[in-house]
């Protein structure tokens, strides 16, 4: 799990841990339709993803970008996948 940061309607950052994977080209962020994270990403496409190594908190990765696409397809399978 990682903690993507998105923007609320007033521009304030919002962060919460969610399931994410990498498909070789995009970071796939999994959040339930209707939740704040989903509303934020579909209204304002800017997003930052921060991932911290659970075995070494001095090792981390930050990626800044924008929402490329939105889909519900494959959401359940993503949560069930080990990677």
Secondary structure, 3 states (H helix, E strand, C coil): CEEEEEECCCCCEEEEEEEEEECCCCEEEECCCCCHHHHHHHHCCEEEEEEECCCCCCCEEEEEEECCCCCCCCHHHHHHCCC
